[in-house]
Amino acid sequence: MGVHRGDAHLADGGIYLLNVVDAYADPLLVKAIVKTLRRELEHVHVWLEREPAPEPPKRITFVISATDTGPPPVQVAARRGFRRTWRPVTGELLARGTPLSDPPVLRDDFVPVERLVRALFHEPPGNRSRSQGSHRRAVRRRRAAAPAPGQATCGGLR
């Protein structure tokens, strides 16, 4: 992640902020970032603008803050633009789902984002709809009907 004590990128008393889109229920990328930042900075927190609805969304935007200046406020309100307020959810987020010991520490040469956010793009095996299965069968039938490699076709005729 490139956050090191000796780096000139974060001034003394500075704050490191990130917006991260991840799965709501168990945000593995957020947890990996928190784990990584905690190696260098004392106060790492995850913030949400509001609690998701009773039917939580599949993905949500988290804000992550990291600093050595002290614990976070109870909430942060926008000073410009839309009226918005964020509250820290670090404790409750880290207490559920995948334990913080499981996600990897991110390094400049190892950031498996696609693996950590795959829940945003792929359904669990048991949740495939009938149309997805029908589509896969149609693709298999087309491949089976395709000419063998090296066999010429003209206008679809063999």
SULSUL-V463624 format. One record per backbone hydrogen bond with DSSP energy under -0.5 kcal/mol. NH is the residue of the N-H (numbers start at 0). CO is the residue of the C=O. Records with the same first field share a line. If there is no record, write none. Layout:
NH = CO ; CO
//
This chain:
3 = 1
6 = 3
9 = 6
10 = 8
13 = 10
15 = 65
16 = 14
17 = 63
19 = 17 ; 61
21 = 19 ; 59
23 = 57
26 = 23
27 = 25
28 = 115
30 = 26
31 = 27
32 = 28
33 = 29
34 = 30
35 = 31
36 = 32
37 = 33
38 = 35
39 = 36
40 = 36
42 = 66
43 = 41
44 = 64
46 = 62
47 = 86
55 = 53
59 = 21
61 = 19 ; 59
62 = 46
63 = 17
64 = 44
65 = 15
66 = 42
67 = 13
75 = 85
77 = 83
83 = 81
85 = 75
86 = 47
87 = 73
88 = 45
89 = 45
92 = 88
93 = 89
94 = 90
95 = 91 ; 92
101 = 98
102 = 98
105 = 31
106 = 109
109 = 106
112 = 110
114 = 111
115 = 111
116 = 112
117 = 114
119 = 116
120 = 117
121 = 117
126 = 123
127 = 124
132 = 128
133 = 129
134 = 130
135 = 131
136 = 132
137 = 133
138 = 134
139 = 135
140 = 136
141 = 137
142 = 138
143 = 139
144 = 140
145 = 141
150 = 147
151 = 149
153 = 156
156 = 153
//
